[in-house]
């Protein structure tokens, strides 16, 4: 072996070591600040009340069952109250928090039961919904300044509950645009803005002052779609209207729309998937959409922290910091902490943190061995699988929940080309070293077969991951 070849092999070996170290350090730089008292917990929901206390729905293990869920109240990082699902008869699993003007915290169940609950500081008080026309499939809930409970239901329109009195508004008896109400928000005049729309059903935005109805649809406004899935107000009292086609902002006079046709709006629930269903504003004026997508008015970024997977909820504190509930703790995004990144950078960080460097290191070692033993024409074909692997990573939806397992990045369909090339190359080397006369390029054949197999599996509906 020549001296120049030895020098090259030493430099190559050092490169393999250095790239692993640098990759690890870089992936660590994307890690958001952790909340120490909720570290490694499964946190589903978060909200801050007017006293700055943090309310959290916490489980000791992922999908541990309702008996494992707790509602905790933290004050300066110390638990002051704990409510368990055992006490609540398992009614509050999968609940979401709502804060009213009297600083009471409401908890509602999205799919189960026929009641919601309000916390008076000491206990949960049930508010029965037996008056509803059918088993409720609640889409949204809000409380106005007078303490009235507004409930949006799939197929049953809007319910407004004032103590023991209630009213049900539908398309037939009001100016409501759709029978499925998906969002409710109140402006600075205490008027209700009501979002409605479900798949291809009729929908739009209503403004309701308690007596009169005003409607906005794509027919009479620049609204992007009749399928309106959320609505909220920023500090300038502008209405941000989420649809299945993007966001429309209305300041009372002018309309501005931001289509999301190039943004992946994945959410696990089918009826929410591809739609703008949640919007939270941070202290920098950015809107956090569907928990992990961040829009600053011009560009979209992603919260893809490699070390916090399974984002369940986002909320904002009084300082404008975003708190993110995940399956392994709570992360905080402050102005001086690691920020949301581009999709490509986020996916690269996730890949490295979850095991991709193990695969890449194997590929580099194959290259090193190929140089040492002059096996480029055989085992070296395994290197060609690397581009397929990176294409697979970049084409994946930014679904953080799917990246919790290291095996997703090491043993996935995109590596079959590499495996086939290595096996084929080994067969070719065996033939050559045992006097075989075959001239077939077994490494190339193995790579082609493995790659075709990869693409066949990746093209299946939903893939295998």
C-alpha positions, 0 to 999 in steps of 0.5 A, a space after each residue: 500500500 502506497 504512502 499516499 493511500 495510507 495518508 488518505 485512509 488516516 484522514 478519512 478515518 479522522 473525518 468519520 470520527 470528526 463528522 460524528 462529533 460535530 453532528 452530535 454537537 450541532 444536533 444538541 444546539 437545536 435542543 430547546 430549554 427544558 422545564 426541570 419539574 416536568 422533565 421526562 413526563 408525558 404532557 398533553 395540555 398546558 395553560 397559564 391562568 391570570 395568576 401565572 400558575 401553570 395548569 398541566 395534564 400529565 401522564 406518567 407514561 404514553 397512552 397509560 390510560 385515564 387512571 394514569 392522568 393527572 391535572 397538576 397546578 404549578 406555582 413557581 415550579 412547585 405543585 400546589 394542587 393535583 387532580 387525578 382521573 380516578 377522582 374524576 371518574 376518568 372523565 377528563 382524559 383527552 381534555 383541553 383547558 379554557 380560561 375564563 375572565 374570572 380566572 376559572 379553568 375549564 376542562 372539556 372532553 373532545 369526544 367522550 361524555 356529555 359534560 364539561 367541568 369548571 374548577 373553582 380552585 379546589 374541585 371540579 364542578 360538572 356542567 351537564 350537557 344533557 340538553 343537546 340534541 344528540 351525543 355531542 362531538 364537541 369541536 370547540 368551546 369558549 367563555 365570553 366576558 359574561 361567563 356564558 358557555 359557547 359550545 361548537 358541535 359537529 352537526 348540531 351547530 352552536 350552543 350558548 349556555 347561560 346558567 340553566 338557560 341555553 340556546 341552540 343556533 343552527 343553519 335553519 334558525 339563525 344566520 349560521 353558515 355551517 352546522 359544524 362549528 369549529 372555532 369561537 373567539 370574541 373581539 374587543 366589542 364582545 362580539 362572537 366570531 364563529 368559524 364553521 365548516 367541515 370537509 365539503 359542507 357549507 361554512 364560513 365566518 359569522 359575527 354574532 352580537 347576540 341579536 344580529 348575524 353577519 356572514 363572511 364566505 368566499 363569495 362575499 370576501 377574500 376568505 380562502 375557503 368555506 371550510 373554516 377550522 379556527 379563529 383567534 385575535 392578535 394584540 391588534 384585534 385582527 381576526 386570524 381565520 384558519 381554513 383548509 387552504 391557509 390563513 386569512 387576516 382581517 383588521 376590520 377593513 382590509 383582508 390579507 391571505 397566506 395560502 398554505 399549499 406549500 406547508 405541511 399541516 399534518 395533525 394526527 386527527 383525520 378531521 384536522 389533518 391539512 387544516 389550520 386548527 390552532 393558532 398561538 402568538 408568541 412575544 415576537 409576533 409570530 403565530 404558531 400553527 398546529 403546534 409545530 409550524 411557525 409563521 412570522 408574516 413572511 416565512 414558515 419555520 418548524 419546531 423540530 427539536 430532536 430531543 422533544 418528540 410528540 408535540 401535543 399542545 402549545 401555550 404562551 406565558 405572560 412574557 410571550 414565551 412559548 411552552 410546548 407540551 410533548 411526550 417527554 417533557 415541556 420545552 420553552 422557546 424564549 427569544 434567546 433560545 434555539 428557534 424554529 428552523 427550516 424544514 430541511 434543517 429540522 429534519 436533519 437534526 431529527 435524523 441525527 438525534 434519532 440514529 441516522 449518523 449510525 447509518 451514515 457512519 456504516 456507509 462511510 466505513 464501507 467506503 473506507 473498506 472499499 479503498 483498503 481492499 480495492 472492492 469499489 467494483 463490488 461492495 462500493 455499490 452500497 454507497 449509492 443507497 445514501 441519496 435514496 435515504 436522504 430523499 426519504 428523510 426530506 420527503 417525510 411529513 414533519 410529523 414529530 410523533 413518528 421520529 421517537 424510535 431510533 429504528 425509524 432512521 436506521 432500519 427503514 425502507 430506504 436502506 434496502 438499496 444499500 443492504 442489497 449492494 453490500 450483499 451483492 458485493 460480498 457475493 461478488 468478492 466471494 466468487 472472485 476469491 474462490 476462482 469463480 469466473 462469473 463477470 456479473 456485477 453482483 454489487 450493482 444487481 443487489 443495489 438495483 433490486 434493493 432500491 426497487 424494493 425500497 421504492 415499492 414499500 415507500 409507495 404503499 399507502 401510509 408507508 410502513 412507518 
